[in-house]
Amino acid sequence: MRDMDSGTKSQLRRLYNAVRRAVRAPESERQHQFVMLRARLAYTIARHSLRSLDALERLLLQVTRRNDARGYERFKDLFEAIVAYNE
């Protein structure tokens, strides 16, 4: 992940902003927001060949299936750490 170009980094930041919006969404919409986010993440992984983020996609699937507010918050924290690491 260290070898990301600036376009990929900005894509990661956009995904992180989507994660933040999804966490702040009303509880009734939150799961839908995260399902849509998973689709965006899958697209980004495929488009930029970021196979190192496959584990993150699998984690997002588990979080979405559980539909737990604490899980969503933890996922946001993990994604934030990934974005910060790549800056």
C-alpha positions in Angstrom: 0.0 0.0 0.0 3.0 2.3 0.3 3.3 2.5 -3.5 0.0 4.2 -4.0 -0.1 7.1 -6.4 -1.8 10.4 -5.5 -5.0 9.4 -7.5 -5.3 6.2 -5.4 -4.8 8.1 -2.2 -7.5 10.6 -3.0 -9.8 7.7 -3.9 -9.1 6.2 -0.4 -9.9 9.6 1.2 -13.2 9.7 -0.8 -14.0 6.2 0.5 -13.2 7.3 4.0 -15.5 10.3 3.7 -18.2 8.0 2.6 -17.5 5.8 5.7 -17.9 8.8 7.9 -21.2 9.8 6.3 -22.5 6.3 6.6 -21.6 6.2 10.3 -23.5 9.5 10.8 -26.5 8.3 8.8 -29.8 7.6 10.7 -29.9 4.1 12.1 -32.6 3.0 9.7 -30.3 4.0 6.7 -26.9 3.0 8.1 -26.9 -0.6 6.9 -27.9 0.4 3.4 -25.2 3.1 3.3 -22.6 0.5 4.3 -23.8 -2.0 1.7 -23.4 0.7 -1.0 -20.0 1.5 0.4 -19.0 -2.1 0.0 -19.8 -1.9 -3.7 -17.7 1.3 -4.0 -14.8 -0.3 -2.2 -15.0 -3.4 -4.4 -14.9 -1.2 -7.5 -11.9 0.8 -6.2 -10.0 -2.4 -5.3 -10.6 -3.8 -8.8 -9.9 -0.6 -10.7 -6.7 0.3 -8.9 -5.5 -3.3 -8.3 -5.4 -2.8 -4.5 -5.6 -6.4 -3.5 -4.1 -5.4 -0.1 -7.6 -4.0 0.7 -9.4 -7.3 0.1 -9.3 -8.1 3.9 -10.9 -4.7 4.5 -13.7 -5.5 2.1 -14.3 -8.9 3.9 -14.4 -7.1 7.2 -16.9 -4.6 5.9 -19.1 -7.5 4.8 -19.0 -8.9 8.3 -19.8 -5.6 9.9 -22.7 -5.0 7.5 -24.2 -8.4 8.2 -24.1 -7.8 12.0 -25.6 -4.3 11.6 -24.1 -3.2 14.9 -23.5 0.5 15.6 -20.3 -0.3 17.5 -19.0 -2.4 14.6 -19.6 0.5 12.2 -17.7 2.9 14.5 -14.8 0.5 14.8 -14.7 0.0 11.0 -14.5 3.8 10.6 -11.6 3.9 13.1 -9.7 1.2 11.2 -10.3 2.9 7.9 -9.1 6.2 9.4 -5.9 4.5 10.5 -5.3 3.1 7.0 -5.8 6.5 5.4 -3.5 8.1 7.9 -0.8 5.5 7.3 -0.9 6.2 3.6 -0.4 9.9 3.9 
